[in-house]
Amino acid sequence: MTDDRDQRIKDRAFELWQREGSLDGRSLGHWLQAEREIEEEDATEESRLDEVEPVALAGAVNPH
């Protein structure tokens, strides 16, 4: 899971670098921003799954 997360951060940092004109000297800033964005995406996804899961379980427990 960590390898996947690191790859997502690397890909996002590269996208940020390209968007800013591919200038040198901002790799740490791009990495940190990408890390924050991925963490936010993951937290949003977890929150969304938490909201959906009880409904799915309720249907499985009480099919009527």
DARAKA-V120953 format. One record per pair of residues at least 12 apart in sequence whose ideal C-beta (glycine too) atoms are under 8 Angstrom apart, sorted by the first residue. I is the first residue (numbers start at 1). J is the second residue. D is the distance in whole Angstrom. If there is no record, write none. Layout:
[[I;J;D] [I;J;D]]
//
This chain:
[[5;38;7] [5;42;8] [8;38;5] [9;31;7] [9;34;5] [9;35;5] [9;38;5] [10;34;8] [12;33;8] [12;34;4] [12;37;6] [12;38;6] [13;27;7] [13;30;4] [13;31;5] [13;33;7] [13;34;4] [14;30;8] [15;34;8] [16;30;4] [16;33;6] [16;34;6] [17;30;5]]
//
